[in-house]
Amino acid sequence: MVTWSKRSLADLQKHGPMRATQKVPAQERPTYYRAVGLQAAREAAGMTQAEVADLCGYSVGVIASMEAGTAYHTASISRAASVIPGHNLSLIRDEG
């Protein structure tokens, strides 16, 4: 049985907040990818970043950040790509 304790203020100030993924074994942590093909897929569908953002519920900044190469959780990329007609997630997501 695992017992969890609250972190003291001194621990938080010294080490910062613990991220939930640090509690999960490496092989079970969320996978982050770059959405290198998101911009090409969006442009091929004739959509703007604002249209994609509005349809998937993200801000334009998040879509722009994905297109710029920031790594995001695979579910976030999938959510953004799912509103693009004819998208191919295997071409959008870069596992490198």
Biopython code that builds the backbone (N, CA, C, O; Angstrom):
import numpy as np
from Bio.PDB.StructureBuilder import StructureBuilder

atoms = [
    (1, "MET", "N", (0.831, -1.171, 0.000)),
    (1, "MET", "CA", (0.000, 0.000, 0.000)),
    (1, "MET", "C", (0.886, 1.249, 0.000)),
    (1, "MET", "O", (1.858, 1.328, 0.752)),
    (2, "VAL", "N", (0.546, 2.215, -0.842)),
    (2, "VAL", "CA", (1.316, 3.448, -0.954)),
    (2, "VAL", "C", (0.691, 4.491, -0.055)),
    (2, "VAL", "O", (-0.525, 4.679, -0.062)),
    (3, "THR", "N", (1.516, 5.168, 0.718)),
    (3, "THR", "CA", (1.054, 6.243, 1.574)),
    (3, "THR", "C", (1.575, 7.559, 1.018)),
    (3, "THR", "O", (2.781, 7.723, 0.831)),
    (4, "TRP", "N", (0.687, 8.482, 0.758)),
    (4, "TRP", "CA", (1.064, 9.782, 0.219)),
    (4, "TRP", "C", (1.027, 10.808, 1.337)),
    (4, "TRP", "O", (0.113, 10.799, 2.162)),
    (5, "SER", "N", (1.986, 11.667, 1.368)),
    (5, "SER", "CA", (1.989, 12.750, 2.351)),
    (5, "SER", "C", (2.059, 14.077, 1.625)),
    (5, "SER", "O", (2.561, 14.165, 0.505)),
    (6, "LYS", "N", (1.554, 15.101, 2.274)),
    (6, "LYS", "CA", (1.622, 16.432, 1.680)),
    (6, "LYS", "C", (3.049, 16.943, 1.757)),
    (6, "LYS", "O", (3.774, 16.651, 2.707)),
    (7, "ARG", "N", (3.445, 17.707, 0.751)),
    (7, "ARG", "CA", (4.777, 18.299, 0.748)),
    (7, "ARG", "C", (4.743, 19.567, 1.576)),
    (7, "ARG", "O", (3.790, 20.342, 1.503)),
    (8, "SER", "N", (5.760, 19.770, 2.345)),
    (8, "SER", "CA", (5.839, 20.973, 3.172)),
    (8, "SER", "C", (6.172, 22.178, 2.300)),
    (8, "SER", "O", (6.643, 22.035, 1.171)),
    (9, "LEU", "N", (5.921, 23.359, 2.842)),
    (9, "LEU", "CA", (6.238, 24.590, 2.129)),
    (9, "LEU", "C", (7.733, 24.666, 1.829)),
    (9, "LEU", "O", (8.136, 25.129, 0.762)),
    (10, "ALA", "N", (8.545, 24.211, 2.769)),
    (10, "ALA", "CA", (10.000, 24.213, 2.557)),
    (10, "ALA", "C", (10.381, 23.299, 1.390)),
    (10, "ALA", "O", (11.245, 23.648, 0.587)),
    (11, "ASP", "N", (9.731, 22.117, 1.294)),
    (11, "ASP", "CA", (9.996, 21.207, 0.173)),
    (11, "ASP", "C", (9.595, 21.844, -1.154)),
    (11, "ASP", "O", (10.326, 21.747, -2.140)),
    (12, "LEU", "N", (8.434, 22.495, -1.178)),
    (12, "LEU", "CA", (7.970, 23.143, -2.402)),
    (12, "LEU", "C", (8.916, 24.255, -2.837)),
    (12, "LEU", "O", (9.206, 24.407, -4.024)),
    (13, "GLN", "N", (9.399, 25.039, -1.857)),
    (13, "GLN", "CA", (10.309, 26.125, -2.184)),
    (13, "GLN", "C", (11.663, 25.601, -2.636)),
    (13, "GLN", "O", (12.313, 26.204, -3.490)),
    (14, "LYS", "N", (12.087, 24.484, -2.067)),
    (14, "LYS", "CA", (13.396, 23.932, -2.406)),
    (14, "LYS", "C", (13.372, 23.170, -3.731)),
    (14, "LYS", "O", (14.279, 23.322, -4.550)),
    (15, "HIS", "N", (12.344, 22.355, -3.945)),
    (15, "HIS", "CA", (12.315, 21.457, -5.105)),
    (15, "HIS", "C", (11.271, 21.824, -6.147)),
    (15, "HIS", "O", (11.312, 21.310, -7.265)),
    (16, "GLY", "N", (10.346, 22.696, -5.807)),
    (16, "GLY", "CA", (9.273, 23.031, -6.728)),
    (16, "GLY", "C", (8.169, 21.996, -6.656)),
    (16, "GLY", "O", (8.324, 20.972, -5.991)),
    (17, "PRO", "N", (7.046, 22.248, -7.338)),
    (17, "PRO", "CA", (5.941, 21.297, -7.281)),
    (17, "PRO", "C", (6.292, 20.011, -8.023)),
    (17, "PRO", "O", (6.989, 20.046, -9.037)),
    (18, "MET", "N", (5.822, 18.908, -7.531)),
    (18, "MET", "CA", (6.069, 17.624, -8.189)),
    (18, "MET", "C", (5.068, 17.456, -9.318)),
    (18, "MET", "O", (3.866, 17.633, -9.118)),
    (19, "ARG", "N", (5.539, 17.126, -10.461)),
    (19, "ARG", "CA", (4.660, 16.854, -11.586)),
    (19, "ARG", "C", (4.114, 15.449, -11.461)),
    (19, "ARG", "O", (4.815, 14.544, -11.008)),
    (20, "ALA", "N", (2.879, 15.261, -11.855)),
    (20, "ALA", "CA", (2.238, 13.957, -11.731)),
    (20, "ALA", "C", (3.001, 12.881, -12.486)),
    (20, "ALA", "O", (3.040, 11.734, -12.040)),
    (21, "THR", "N", (3.610, 13.220, -13.619)),
    (21, "THR", "CA", (4.311, 12.210, -14.405)),
    (21, "THR", "C", (5.549, 11.685, -13.705)),
    (21, "THR", "O", (6.045, 10.615, -14.059)),
    (22, "GLN", "N", (6.059, 12.411, -12.719)),
    (22, "GLN", "CA", (7.224, 11.935, -11.990)),
    (22, "GLN", "C", (6.876, 10.758, -11.092)),
    (22, "GLN", "O", (7.771, 10.028, -10.667)),
    (23, "LYS", "N", (5.610, 10.558, -10.796)),
    (23, "LYS", "CA", (5.177, 9.470, -9.942)),
    (23, "LYS", "C", (4.940, 8.188, -10.742)),
    (23, "LYS", "O", (4.743, 7.119, -10.163)),
    (24, "VAL", "N", (4.960, 8.297, -12.050)),
    (24, "VAL", "CA", (4.656, 7.175, -12.928)),
    (24, "VAL", "C", (5.954, 6.621, -13.494)),
    (24, "VAL", "O", (6.834, 7.392, -13.877)),
    (25, "PRO", "N", (6.094, 5.294, -13.556)),
    (25, "PRO", "CA", (7.304, 4.724, -14.154)),
    (25, "PRO", "C", (7.506, 5.243, -15.582)),
    (25, "PRO", "O", (6.535, 5.520, -16.286)),
    (26, "ALA", "N", (8.754, 5.373, -16.003)),
    (26, "ALA", "CA", (9.095, 5.963, -17.303)),
    (26, "ALA", "C", (8.326, 5.341, -18.458)),
    (26, "ALA", "O", (7.865, 6.060, -19.344)),
    (27, "GLN", "N", (8.179, 4.026, -18.468)),
    (27, "GLN", "CA", (7.497, 3.361, -19.583)),
    (27, "GLN", "C", (5.998, 3.644, -19.617)),
    (27, "GLN", "O", (5.339, 3.341, -20.612)),
    (28, "GLU", "N", (5.449, 4.219, -18.547)),
    (28, "GLU", "CA", (4.018, 4.510, -18.493)),
    (28, "GLU", "C", (3.715, 6.002, -18.561)),
    (28, "GLU", "O", (2.550, 6.392, -18.476)),
    (29, "ARG", "N", (4.732, 6.846, -18.713)),
    (29, "ARG", "CA", (4.529, 8.291, -18.767)),
    (29, "ARG", "C", (3.908, 8.688, -20.098)),
    (29, "ARG", "O", (4.091, 8.004, -21.105)),
    (30, "PRO", "N", (3.171, 9.801, -20.098)),
    (30, "PRO", "CA", (2.586, 10.274, -21.354)),
    (30, "PRO", "C", (3.659, 10.529, -22.401)),
    (30, "PRO", "O", (4.772, 10.941, -22.077)),
    (31, "THR", "N", (3.321, 10.285, -23.634)),
    (31, "THR", "CA", (4.261, 10.444, -24.728)),
    (31, "THR", "C", (4.031, 11.793, -25.404)),
    (31, "THR", "O", (2.900, 12.153, -25.730)),
    (32, "TYR", "N", (5.113, 12.527, -25.607)),
    (32, "TYR", "CA", (5.045, 13.839, -26.238)),
    (32, "TYR", "C", (5.703, 13.776, -27.611)),
    (32, "TYR", "O", (6.758, 13.167, -27.787)),
    (33, "TYR", "N", (5.055, 14.417, -28.576)),
    (33, "TYR", "CA", (5.547, 14.450, -29.949)),
    (33, "TYR", "C", (5.535, 15.875, -30.456)),
    (33, "TYR", "O", (4.986, 16.774, -29.819)),
    (34, "ARG", "N", (6.140, 16.067, -31.597)),
    (34, "ARG", "CA", (6.053, 17.335, -32.311)),
    (34, "ARG", "C", (5.080, 17.131, -33.471)),
    (34, "ARG", "O", (5.078, 16.083, -34.117)),
    (35, "ALA", "N", (4.268, 18.131, -33.719)),
    (35, "ALA", "CA", (3.255, 18.053, -34.777)),
    (35, "ALA", "C", (3.784, 18.708, -36.043)),
    (35, "ALA", "O", (3.241, 19.710, -36.508)),
    (36, "VAL", "N", (4.844, 18.135, -36.597)),
    (36, "VAL", "CA", (5.530, 18.759, -37.726)),
    (36, "VAL", "C", (4.662, 18.902, -38.973)),
    (36, "VAL", "O", (4.894, 19.810, -39.771)),
    (37, "GLY", "N", (3.694, 18.056, -39.160)),
    (37, "GLY", "CA", (2.857, 18.119, -40.354)),
    (37, "GLY", "C", (1.526, 18.805, -40.147)),
    (37, "GLY", "O", (0.705, 18.837, -41.064)),
    (38, "LEU", "N", (1.289, 19.357, -38.964)),
    (38, "LEU", "CA", (-0.008, 19.983, -38.675)),
    (38, "LEU", "C", (-0.266, 21.183, -39.577)),
    (38, "LEU", "O", (-1.370, 21.343, -40.098)),
    (39, "GLN", "N", (0.738, 22.018, -39.762)),
    (39, "GLN", "CA", (0.551, 23.206, -40.603)),
    (39, "GLN", "C", (0.244, 22.815, -42.039)),
    (39, "GLN", "O", (-0.654, 23.388, -42.656)),
    (40, "ALA", "N", (0.977, 21.845, -42.582)),
    (40, "ALA", "CA", (0.739, 21.411, -43.961)),
    (40, "ALA", "C", (-0.665, 20.827, -44.117)),
    (40, "ALA", "O", (-1.341, 21.094, -45.111)),
    (41, "ALA", "N", (-1.105, 20.033, -43.142)),
    (41, "ALA", "CA", (-2.448, 19.447, -43.200)),
    (41, "ALA", "C", (-3.517, 20.531, -43.118)),
    (41, "ALA", "O", (-4.518, 20.489, -43.833)),
    (42, "ARG", "N", (-3.287, 21.504, -42.235)),
    (42, "ARG", "CA", (-4.240, 22.616, -42.076)),
    (42, "ARG", "C", (-4.328, 23.435, -43.355)),
    (42, "ARG", "O", (-5.422, 23.768, -43.811)),
    (43, "GLU", "N", (-3.172, 23.758, -43.934)),
    (43, "GLU", "CA", (-3.160, 24.550, -45.162)),
    (43, "GLU", "C", (-3.760, 23.788, -46.333)),
    (43, "GLU", "O", (-4.449, 24.378, -47.165)),
    (44, "ALA", "N", (-3.505, 22.480, -46.408)),
    (44, "ALA", "CA", (-4.086, 21.664, -47.486)),
    (44, "ALA", "C", (-5.610, 21.627, -47.395)),
    (44, "ALA", "O", (-6.296, 21.498, -48.408)),
    (45, "ALA", "N", (-6.129, 21.740, -46.182)),
    (45, "ALA", "CA", (-7.585, 21.754, -45.991)),
    (45, "ALA", "C", (-8.166, 23.158, -46.150)),
    (45, "ALA", "O", (-9.381, 23.342, -46.079)),
    (46, "GLY", "N", (-7.288, 24.156, -46.366)),
    (46, "GLY", "CA", (-7.745, 25.529, -46.544)),
    (46, "GLY", "C", (-8.257, 26.163, -45.262)),
    (46, "GLY", "O", (-9.153, 27.006, -45.295)),
    (47, "MET", "N", (-7.689, 25.760, -44.132)),
    (47, "MET", "CA", (-8.134, 26.277, -42.837)),
    (47, "MET", "C", (-7.092, 27.219, -42.247)),
    (47, "MET", "O", (-5.900, 27.112, -42.536)),
    (48, "THR", "N", (-7.562, 28.137, -41.417)),
    (48, "THR", "CA", (-6.659, 29.026, -40.689)),
    (48, "THR", "C", (-6.393, 28.429, -39.309)),
    (48, "THR", "O", (-7.098, 27.521, -38.870)),
    (49, "GLN", "N", (-5.376, 28.944, -38.636)),
    (49, "GLN", "CA", (-5.103, 28.510, -37.267)),
    (49, "GLN", "C", (-6.299, 28.810, -36.372)),
    (49, "GLN", "O", (-6.630, 28.021, -35.487)),
    (50, "ALA", "N", (-6.940, 29.935, -36.598)),
    (50, "ALA", "CA", (-8.101, 30.320, -35.786)),
    (50, "ALA", "C", (-9.254, 29.340, -35.959)),
    (50, "ALA", "O", (-9.937, 29.012, -34.989)),
    (51, "GLU", "N", (-9.478, 28.873, -37.181)),
    (51, "GLU", "CA", (-10.550, 27.909, -37.422)),
    (51, "GLU", "C", (-10.272, 26.582, -36.717)),
    (51, "GLU", "O", (-11.164, 26.006, -36.095)),
    (52, "VAL", "N", (-9.040, 26.103, -36.815)),
    (52, "VAL", "CA", (-8.663, 24.855, -36.151)),
    (52, "VAL", "C", (-8.808, 25.022, -34.640)),
    (52, "VAL", "O", (-9.365, 24.155, -33.966)),
    (53, "ALA", "N", (-8.309, 26.127, -34.116)),
    (53, "ALA", "CA", (-8.389, 26.381, -32.672)),
    (53, "ALA", "C", (-9.834, 26.422, -32.194)),
    (53, "ALA", "O", (-10.166, 25.844, -31.159)),
    (54, "ASP", "N", (-10.685, 27.097, -32.940)),
    (54, "ASP", "CA", (-12.092, 27.222, -32.563)),
    (54, "ASP", "C", (-12.785, 25.857, -32.559)),
    (54, "ASP", "O", (-13.560, 25.555, -31.652)),
    (55, "LEU", "N", (-12.508, 25.049, -33.558)),
    (55, "LEU", "CA", (-13.174, 23.748, -33.669)),
    (55, "LEU", "C", (-12.696, 22.722, -32.639)),
    (55, "LEU", "O", (-13.480, 21.889, -32.185)),
    (56, "CYS", "N", (-11.424, 22.780, -32.272)),
    (56, "CYS", "CA", (-10.909, 21.784, -31.333)),
    (56, "CYS", "C", (-10.906, 22.268, -29.893)),
    (56, "CYS", "O", (-10.673, 21.479, -28.978)),
    (57, "GLY", "N", (-11.162, 23.563, -29.675)),
    (57, "GLY", "CA", (-11.244, 24.083, -28.322)),
    (57, "GLY", "C", (-9.932, 24.562, -27.727)),
    (57, "GLY", "O", (-9.855, 24.808, -26.523)),
    (58, "TYR", "N", (-8.904, 24.699, -28.544)),
    (58, "TYR", "CA", (-7.631, 25.247, -28.083)),
    (58, "TYR", "C", (-7.528, 26.704, -28.502)),
    (58, "TYR", "O", (-8.317, 27.182, -29.317)),
    (59, "SER", "N", (-6.562, 27.400, -27.947)),
    (59, "SER", "CA", (-6.328, 28.784, -28.360)),
    (59, "SER", "C", (-5.499, 28.781, -29.644)),
    (59, "SER", "O", (-4.865, 27.784, -29.990)),
    (60, "VAL", "N", (-5.518, 29.902, -30.331)),
    (60, "VAL", "CA", (-4.707, 30.047, -31.540)),
    (60, "VAL", "C", (-3.232, 29.890, -31.177)),
    (60, "VAL", "O", (-2.453, 29.341, -31.957)),
    (61, "GLY", "N", (-2.855, 30.366, -30.008)),
    (61, "GLY", "CA", (-1.472, 30.256, -29.557)),
    (61, "GLY", "C", (-1.008, 28.819, -29.424)),
    (61, "GLY", "O", (0.135, 28.504, -29.752)),
    (62, "VAL", "N", (-1.882, 27.944, -28.946)),
    (62, "VAL", "CA", (-1.530, 26.521, -28.820)),
    (62, "VAL", "C", (-1.321, 25.912, -30.202)),
    (62, "VAL", "O", (-0.360, 25.171, -30.414)),
    (63, "ILE", "N", (-2.201, 26.214, -31.131)),
    (63, "ILE", "CA", (-2.073, 25.686, -32.495)),
    (63, "ILE", "C", (-0.785, 26.205, -33.125)),
    (63, "ILE", "O", (-0.049, 25.442, -33.752)),
    (64, "ALA", "N", (-0.511, 27.486, -32.964)),
    (64, "ALA", "CA", (0.726, 28.069, -33.498)),
    (64, "ALA", "C", (1.944, 27.416, -32.865)),
    (64, "ALA", "O", (2.932, 27.146, -33.548)),
    (65, "SER", "N", (1.879, 27.165, -31.575)),
    (65, "SER", "CA", (2.986, 26.523, -30.868)),
    (65, "SER", "C", (3.211, 25.098, -31.374)),
    (65, "SER", "O", (4.353, 24.669, -31.543)),
    (66, "MET", "N", (2.125, 24.368, -31.613)),
    (66, "MET", "CA", (2.248, 23.015, -32.173)),
    (66, "MET", "C", (2.931, 23.068, -33.532)),
    (66, "MET", "O", (3.835, 22.283, -33.822)),
    (67, "GLU", "N", (2.481, 24.008, -34.363)),
    (67, "GLU", "CA", (3.049, 24.130, -35.702)),
    (67, "GLU", "C", (4.511, 24.575, -35.666)),
    (67, "GLU", "O", (5.276, 24.267, -36.581)),
    (68, "ALA", "N", (4.898, 25.292, -34.622)),
    (68, "ALA", "CA", (6.276, 25.777, -34.486)),
    (68, "ALA", "C", (7.230, 24.698, -33.987)),
    (68, "ALA", "O", (8.445, 24.896, -33.983)),
    (69, "GLY", "N", (6.682, 23.551, -33.565)),
    (69, "GLY", "CA", (7.541, 22.444, -33.169)),
    (69, "GLY", "C", (7.631, 22.154, -31.692)),
    (69, "GLY", "O", (8.442, 21.324, -31.280)),
    (70, "THR", "N", (6.818, 22.817, -30.874)),
    (70, "THR", "CA", (6.793, 22.515, -29.446)),
    (70, "THR", "C", (6.184, 21.133, -29.247)),
    (70, "THR", "O", (5.189, 20.793, -29.889)),
    (71, "ALA", "N", (6.775, 20.335, -28.361)),
    (71, "ALA", "CA", (6.262, 18.988, -28.103)),
    (71, "ALA", "C", (4.987, 19.051, -27.275)),
    (71, "ALA", "O", (4.916, 19.770, -26.278)),
    (72, "TYR", "N", (3.984, 18.292, -27.696)),
    (72, "TYR", "CA", (2.702, 18.193, -26.996)),
    (72, "TYR", "C", (2.352, 16.727, -26.808)),
    (72, "TYR", "O", (2.854, 15.851, -27.512)),
    (73, "HIS", "N", (1.478, 16.483, -25.839)),
    (73, "HIS", "CA", (0.988, 15.126, -25.597)),
    (73, "HIS", "C", (0.277, 14.640, -26.858)),
    (73, "HIS", "O", (-0.386, 15.416, -27.546)),
    (74, "THR", "N", (0.419, 13.379, -27.145)),
    (74, "THR", "CA", (-0.162, 12.814, -28.360)),
    (74, "THR", "C", (-1.676, 13.031, -28.438)),
    (74, "THR", "O", (-2.218, 13.191, -29.532)),
    (75, "ALA", "N", (-2.364, 13.037, -27.291)),
    (75, "ALA", "CA", (-3.806, 13.268, -27.296)),
    (75, "ALA", "C", (-4.134, 14.697, -27.720)),
    (75, "ALA", "O", (-5.144, 14.924, -28.387)),
    (76, "SER", "N", (-3.305, 15.655, -27.346)),
    (76, "SER", "CA", (-3.527, 17.050, -27.737)),
    (76, "SER", "C", (-3.352, 17.226, -29.238)),
    (76, "SER", "O", (-4.128, 17.928, -29.885)),
    (77, "ILE", "N", (-2.336, 16.588, -29.780)),
    (77, "ILE", "CA", (-2.102, 16.666, -31.230)),
    (77, "ILE", "C", (-3.255, 15.993, -31.972)),
    (77, "ILE", "O", (-3.742, 16.513, -32.976)),
    (78, "SER", "N", (-3.678, 14.860, -31.484)),
    (78, "SER", "CA", (-4.784, 14.143, -32.103)),
    (78, "SER", "C", (-6.057, 14.976, -32.084)),
    (78, "SER", "O", (-6.805, 15.002, -33.061)),
    (79, "ARG", "N", (-6.300, 15.656, -30.968)),
    (79, "ARG", "CA", (-7.491, 16.504, -30.838)),
    (79, "ARG", "C", (-7.459, 17.639, -31.849)),
    (79, "ARG", "O", (-8.471, 17.929, -32.486)),
    (80, "ALA", "N", (-6.306, 18.285, -32.004)),
    (80, "ALA", "CA", (-6.190, 19.379, -32.968)),
    (80, "ALA", "C", (-6.324, 18.868, -34.398)),
    (80, "ALA", "O", (-6.984, 19.491, -35.230)),
    (81, "ALA", "N", (-5.697, 17.737, -34.676)),
    (81, "ALA", "CA", (-5.726, 17.191, -36.035)),
    (81, "ALA", "C", (-7.102, 16.656, -36.420)),
    (81, "ALA", "O", (-7.453, 16.636, -37.600)),
    (82, "SER", "N", (-7.877, 16.226, -35.439)),
    (82, "SER", "CA", (-9.161, 15.592, -35.734)),
    (82, "SER", "C", (-10.165, 16.526, -36.396)),
    (82, "SER", "O", (-11.112, 16.056, -37.026)),
    (83, "VAL", "N", (-9.982, 17.836, -36.270)),
    (83, "VAL", "CA", (-10.917, 18.787, -36.880)),
    (83, "VAL", "C", (-10.517, 19.145, -38.303)),
    (83, "VAL", "O", (-11.246, 19.862, -38.988)),
    (84, "ILE", "N", (-9.380, 18.661, -38.752)),
    (84, "ILE", "CA", (-8.909, 18.936, -40.111)),
    (84, "ILE", "C", (-9.414, 17.822, -41.025)),
    (84, "ILE", "O", (-9.043, 16.661, -40.850)),
    (85, "PRO", "N", (-10.252, 18.165, -41.995)),
    (85, "PRO", "CA", (-10.780, 17.131, -42.888)),
    (85, "PRO", "C", (-9.659, 16.406, -43.636)),
    (85, "PRO", "O", (-8.753, 17.040, -44.177)),
    (86, "GLY", "N", (-9.726, 15.098, -43.662)),
    (86, "GLY", "CA", (-8.752, 14.295, -44.390)),
    (86, "GLY", "C", (-7.390, 14.232, -43.753)),
    (86, "GLY", "O", (-6.413, 13.898, -44.423)),
    (87, "HIS", "N", (-7.294, 14.545, -42.467)),
    (87, "HIS", "CA", (-5.980, 14.521, -41.805)),
    (87, "HIS", "C", (-5.458, 13.093, -41.704)),
    (87, "HIS", "O", (-6.230, 12.134, -41.668)),
    (88, "ASN", "N", (-4.147, 12.970, -41.660)),
    (88, "ASN", "CA", (-3.485, 11.678, -41.466)),
    (88, "ASN", "C", (-2.533, 11.866, -40.296)),
    (88, "ASN", "O", (-1.450, 12.430, -40.454)),
    (89, "LEU", "N", (-2.940, 11.391, -39.112)),
    (89, "LEU", "CA", (-2.163, 11.630, -37.907)),
    (89, "LEU", "C", (-0.752, 11.094, -38.007)),
    (89, "LEU", "O", (0.163, 11.666, -37.416)),
    (90, "SER", "N", (-0.551, 10.010, -38.741)),
    (90, "SER", "CA", (0.803, 9.460, -38.862)),
    (90, "SER", "C", (1.737, 10.398, -39.625)),
    (90, "SER", "O", (2.954, 10.331, -39.450)),
    (91, "LEU", "N", (1.187, 11.264, -40.461)),
    (91, "LEU", "CA", (2.001, 12.249, -41.182)),
    (91, "LEU", "C", (2.172, 13.538, -40.374)),
    (91, "LEU", "O", (3.120, 14.292, -40.595)),
    (92, "ILE", "N", (1.261, 13.783, -39.450)),
    (92, "ILE", "CA", (1.314, 15.003, -38.651)),
    (92, "ILE", "C", (2.254, 14.854, -37.474)),
    (92, "ILE", "O", (3.010, 15.774, -37.162)),
    (93, "ARG", "N", (2.217, 13.714, -36.819)),
    (93, "ARG", "CA", (2.982, 13.506, -35.587)),
    (93, "ARG", "C", (4.378, 12.989, -35.905)),
    (93, "ARG", "O", (4.542, 12.023, -36.650)),
    (94, "ASP", "N", (5.376, 13.644, -35.331)),
    (94, "ASP", "CA", (6.771, 13.231, -35.508)),
    (94, "ASP", "C", (7.247, 12.563, -34.243)),
    (94, "ASP", "O", (7.252, 13.176, -33.176)),
    (95, "GLU", "N", (7.647, 11.316, -34.352)),
    (95, "GLU", "CA", (8.073, 10.567, -33.185)),
    (95, "GLU", "C", (9.558, 10.715, -32.916)),
    (95, "GLU", "O", (10.089, 10.034, -32.039)),
    (96, "GLY", "N", (10.242, 11.583, -33.643)),
    (96, "GLY", "CA", (11.672, 11.754, -33.512)),
    (96, "GLY", "C", (12.120, 12.662, -32.464)),
    (96, "GLY", "O", (13.323, 12.859, -32.291)),
]
sb = StructureBuilder()
sb.init_structure("model")
sb.init_model(0)
sb.init_chain("A")
sb.init_seg("    ")
for serial, (resi, resn, name, xyz) in enumerate(atoms, 1):
    if name == "N":
        sb.init_residue(resn, " ", resi, " ")
    sb.init_atom(name, np.array(xyz, "f"), 0.0, 1.0, " ", f" {name:<3s}", serial, name[0])
structure = sb.get_structure()
